[in-house]
Amino acid sequence: MNLTATLKSAMRRTLFYLIIEVAIYAALVSLYVGLVLSFLVDWLKDLFAKEPALYAVVAILLMIVQAVALERVVTSLVYLARRGRK
């Protein structure tokens, strides 16, 4: 019975941190779209019209950089949240 309670507690903590991580992702992606793309939209439109091949490379690089940066930020924030609770 004690093992079951421990597993339930661990599942609740994991679910809690998953919800926190998803919320942070949502906020950061919204911020990214709102700020970064608003600054790059004219340049990206011009690049798309003049050099579609280069645009494709730049777009893929932007997606990779965004994914890596968001993952590092969220991982750091979750680590800090967990460290503060222990």
Beta strands, then each sheet from edge to edge (+ up, - down):
end
